[in-house]
Amino acid sequence: MEDHIDKSGTTYTDIVLQVLSAYLSSEDMDSYDLANEVIETYHNDPKVSGPGMLPGLFFSSIIHMSLMLKILSGVNNISIQEALKKYALSYEGMRDMVCLMPQVHPSIVNEIIEKFQNDL
């Protein structure tokens, strides 16, 4: 299988990094337009869109989180487990703010998708 992998093509990890970059570069934190535009562009691209897109993006997000933790652990001279622990504690402190975002709630996202599918 590895013999047939095209390393020059777009990967889901490439897309996740582009979406993350777009999201973080937005000066207006209430606006997700640029990140949504990147997602929409790839969603309409037959080379990367399809039934594997969502699982691919999810798995690729985990890959990026893992890489970030490895880098942070190296820079701070701590173990990856300690870096994850510090991240988890930071997330716990910010969770209430994150929960204000409708995009993180399964029921809201599922409702939006259902409405969108019914409108088609």
C-alpha positions in Angstrom: 0.0 0.0 0.0 2.8 2.4 0.8 4.2 2.0 -2.7 1.1 3.6 -4.1 0.9 6.6 -1.9 1.3 10.0 -3.7 3.2 12.2 -1.2 2.8 15.2 -3.4 -1.0 15.2 -3.3 -3.2 17.1 -0.8 -3.6 15.2 2.5 -6.2 15.7 5.2 -3.4 16.8 7.5 -2.6 19.6 5.0 -6.3 20.7 5.1 -6.4 20.6 8.9 -3.3 22.8 9.0 -4.8 25.3 6.5 -8.1 25.4 8.5 -6.2 25.9 11.7 -4.1 28.6 10.2 -7.2 30.4 8.8 -9.0 30.1 12.1 -6.1 31.5 14.1 -5.3 34.3 11.7 -8.8 35.6 11.9 -8.6 39.0 13.6 -12.3 38.7 14.6 -12.6 35.7 16.8 -16.4 35.7 16.4 -15.9 35.2 12.6 -15.1 31.8 11.3 -15.6 32.9 7.7 -12.0 32.2 6.5 -11.8 28.8 8.1 -15.2 27.9 6.7 -14.2 29.1 3.3 -11.2 26.7 3.4 -13.4 23.8 4.4 -15.9 24.6 1.8 -13.2 24.8 -0.9 -12.1 21.3 -0.1 -15.6 20.0 0.4 -16.3 20.9 -3.2 -13.0 19.3 -4.4 -13.7 15.8 -5.8 -10.0 14.8 -5.1 -10.4 15.1 -1.3 -14.2 15.2 -0.7 -16.2 12.0 -0.1 -17.3 9.7 2.6 -13.8 9.5 4.1 -13.4 13.3 4.5 -14.8 13.7 8.0 -13.0 10.7 9.4 -9.8 11.8 7.6 -10.0 15.3 9.0 -10.7 14.0 12.5 -7.8 11.6 12.4 -5.5 14.3 10.9 -6.5 16.7 13.7 -5.3 14.1 16.2 -2.1 13.8 14.3 -1.6 17.6 14.5 -2.4 17.6 18.2 0.1 14.8 18.8 2.8 16.7 16.8 2.1 19.9 18.8 2.4 18.0 22.1 5.7 16.4 21.0 7.1 19.9 20.1 5.8 21.5 23.3 7.3 18.7 25.4 10.6 19.1 23.7 10.7 22.8 24.0 9.7 22.7 27.7 11.9 19.6 28.4 9.0 17.6 29.8 7.5 14.3 28.8 4.7 14.1 26.3 2.4 12.8 29.1 3.2 15.9 31.2 2.6 18.1 28.2 -0.8 16.4 27.7 -1.6 16.8 31.4 -0.8 20.6 31.2 -2.9 20.9 28.0 -5.8 19.0 29.7 -5.7 21.3 32.7 -5.6 24.4 30.4 -8.6 23.0 28.4 -10.5 22.4 31.6 -10.0 26.0 32.6 -11.2 27.2 29.1 -14.0 24.7 28.6 -16.8 27.0 29.6 -15.6 29.5 26.9 -15.3 26.7 24.3 -18.8 25.5 25.2 -20.2 28.9 24.0 -19.3 27.9 20.5 -22.3 26.1 18.8 -19.9 24.2 16.5 -18.7 22.0 19.4 -22.2 20.7 20.4 -23.2 17.4 18.6 -26.9 18.2 18.9 -26.6 21.6 17.4 -24.3 20.4 14.6 -26.6 17.4 13.8 -29.6 19.7 13.7 -27.9 22.1 11.3 -26.9 19.2 9.1 -30.4 17.7 9.1 -31.9 21.1 8.2 -29.4 21.5 5.4 -30.1 18.0 4.0 -33.9 18.6 4.1 -33.4 21.9 2.2 -31.7 20.0 -0.6 
